[in-house]
Amino acid sequence: MATEKDVQDLLRLLTTGRNKSTMMGAITLVKSLKSVNLHSICAIASTNLATLKNVISDEKTAKSLIASCKTHIKAGGSTTLKREADFASPASKRRKSSYEILDQPQTPAELEASLSLPQPSVDEEAISKSVIYTNRAPLVLAFAVQLIKYTMPSQPLSSRLSLGQAVVSLNANSKAVSLGIKNSSISPQSSWGPKIKIMGREVSVLKRGGYDWKSDESHTESQTDHKELDNVKRNEYSDNTWKVSESITSKKSTFIARSRRISSLSDAKASYQQLLLENPSLREASHNISAWRVRVGKNIIEDFNDDGETNGGQHLLHILREKNLDGVLLVVTRWYGGVLLGPDRWRLMSEVSRDCLSQHLQILGSIGQDALWGINHQDDIDSSFIDRAMPIFKPERARSYLLNSFASPIISGNLKKKKSLAEVNLEKEENLSLLFGALDLLFASWLNHLTSDELDHRAWAWYVRVRPSVEGGVAGWGGKGEVKLSDILSLRRKGQ
């Protein structure tokens, strides 16, 4: 059975040196290698060429991989990497903090313990009186990290930090492009793999299969909690409500996608007809393109309907196949604006479809209860936030960002003695505790009244309501301002 470390070591080997491959190609190869029980570097090094050629048909490439695995083992199985500058200096010269990482963790439990953050404050009076001074990005991170605790409770802190940093990165990239600061730097690989939606952003994720960070006792409790959570989510989904994307308009043509769970051919047809019957505006649309897939035993039954948009249904079916989804009906509605879009219509149809289907990935739990990493697909992201071996957002950097981003407002004319660095750092940690406390009170007040999807959807609007005010346009990029925690408390459900 492959451990997470086995997989990570193998991915590192496949994406570096003479075997360098794309992450997408490496992950695909690892899956194929597992099918013939070659789940680690040691297993590949000790196998024969004939076995490996069942996966890698090219003999030269197969020999090269075996040689690389043997060399890796002889070298001690480690690659010397330059340490991050933040940890390069002796521990005695760095600031002392209760939340400082001193040693590289060796086990999942040690990793989670090393990432500890200040506990959320439960002092509502202190929270209501507090004001913090920060910029927008770390506030997005704090929102996301605490939100995931409620929408995806199976995720450990390391995953919450990684996923939260992915949201920050996607948001910053989108803003920079809209301001003209840079051109879009999203890789073509961003369309690959599973995605989940967090605060309105589609985050590409990597499963951390077999990552067990809890003690036996807490793990048993967690399994019970997860089963109860799964039942809740199945009950949520049993009414087969439609998931709806945001609409996109280009050259006067508007696209919007809808999807729902189905169980049979007759269910697909009935659901499609009911959708049009209950929505007169859809009946007036130019096209209602559809595709569906259903699993019957070990077989998949699938079909599509162009509804006048040539090859449109086949395009939607390709999307469902690519995401390996079954039991789903996907409908994309188009209102034609009189201007031909050409091939761009496929991009727009794909975008609204991914938006819609990502909601299924989150609510249905298609990713299971596996811990996740947030994947980076941008070419120019700050490398300190990215793992050197795999393009994932490192939880350590996200944690450090949180601990150092929430200062107290500067009071003009204050003649008090200047605070020491240690005092400033302690104050930031206390402010983070208060902020976490405010967010916990907010999310907990709505938890039993909204689905996970609805809570996630509202979180972005809540963030917008309380984020610091900065100058508009490029001048406000990275600008800081005050955030009153009482404003966060005011967003709680009334009567709480």
Sequence and secondary structure as in RCSB ss.txt:
>XXXX:A:sequence
MATEKDVQDLLRLLTTGRNKSTMMGAITLVKSLKSVNLHSICAIASTNLATLKNVISDEKTAKSLIASCKTHIKA
GGSTTLKREADFASPASKRRKSSYEILDQPQTPAELEASLSLPQPSVDEEAISKSVIYTNRAPLVLAFAVQLIKY
TMPSQPLSSRLSLGQAVVSLNANSKAVSLGIKNSSISPQSSWGPKIKIMGREVSVLKRGGYDWKSDESHTESQTD
HKELDNVKRNEYSDNTWKVSESITSKKSTFIARSRRISSLSDAKASYQQLLLENPSLREASHNISAWRVRVGKNI
IEDFNDDGETNGGQHLLHILREKNLDGVLLVVTRWYGGVLLGPDRWRLMSEVSRDCLSQHLQILGSIGQDALWGI
NHQDDIDSSFIDRAMPIFKPERARSYLLNSFASPIISGNLKKKKSLAEVNLEKEENLSLLFGALDLLFASWLNHL
TSDELDHRAWAWYVRVRPSVEGGVAGWGGKGEVKLSDILSLRRKGQ
>XXXX:A:secstr
   HHHHHHHHHHHTSGGG   HHHHHHHHHHHHTTT  SHHHHHHS HHHHTTT   HHHHHHHHHHHHHHHHT
TS       GGGTS GGGS   TT   S   SHHHHHHHT        HHHHHH EEEEEHHHHHHHHHHHHHHH
H TTS HHHHHHHHHHHHHHHHHHHHHHHTSS   B GGGGSS EEEETTEEEEEEE TT   S HHHHHHHHHH
HHHHHHHHHHHHTT   EE   EEETTEEEEEEEEE  SHHHHHHHHHHHHHH HHHHTSSEEEEEEEEEETTEE
EEEEE TTSTTHHHHHHHHHHHTT  SEEEEEEEE  SS  TTHHHHHHHHHHHHHHHHHHHHTTTTTT  EEEB
  BSSS GGGB SSSSBB HHHHHHHHHTS B    TT  S    HHHHHHHHHHHHHHHHHHHHHHHHHHTTTS
 HHHHHHHHHHHHHHHS    SGGGGTT EEEEEHHHHHTTS TT 
